[in-house]
Amino acid sequence: MRSINSNVVITIDVDQGNDYFCNQFSFFIIFGQWFGLLPVRRFYKNGKFDVHFKWYSPRIIYSFLNILGNLVLGIFCIVEFSFYGFQLDRSGTLVFYVMNFIGSLAFVEISRNWSHILSQWTLTEIALKSYGPLQSLRKRLILTSIIIVLLATGE
């Protein structure tokens, strides 16, 4: 394998403006935390937003209560099946609680690495900045989430 030397220097202006996806996505982080998802803390420091995960915080406690609740309700569904036999119309409830349990665990794992994910995402966005910003990204993200929540509520 040959190494390649280059004299090209790339200068990247790291402006922490509001047009970055990580700033636009903050709505979803706050919205998800109402349901015990993404237990990260976001705060403004040195002119930019910083995101941290702590094991001992009210957000993680709330997330684990959510995880525990889904686990207990899933176990109750299994116990109900053991007493009354398998019922196809009740199996959806079991799948719902088991998938919420697994999904909540996955969100805790994502939260542990969220700071690294956002830093890599921002670097990618900075590198692609020459293509121009997405117009009204925040409005589109909020509108999409409202539509999804309304459709899920209607279901």
Phi, psi and omega in degrees: 000130181263140175270148182244126175263143182225146176258007181281132178243130179252124178254125181243124177276111182268085178259117183276065180281174181282354183275358177284146183301321183296329176284324179289330184281353183300329177302317181290326177296312180295316179297317179294328180291337173297333181256013177081019181254153179050067181283067179247158179249129182244129177213161183268124183214130177053041176081007178214164179275139180236139183239130181228153174242130176232137179291328182250086180211159178300327181293319181288326177297316178297320178297317180290330173295321176297315179297315180297318179299317178295321178296313181296315180294324175296319178295319177298323177296318178295319178296319178298320176297323181290330179277316188253359183084166182289130177237123185299322182290341177266349183292331177299324178295317178298315179298320179301309182291322179293317179293322175296321178298310180295318179296320178295321175297320179296321178293326175295318178295319177297319180298325178299326182254010188299320180299316178293319179300314181293322179294319178293321179297317180295320177298321177295318179296320179296318180295330182262010185299334181295342178281351178095156181284155173283132181284133176050045181299315181301316180297319180293321178294316180293317179298318178298316181293322179296317179298316180296317180295319179295317178295320178294322178294318178295330179293000000 
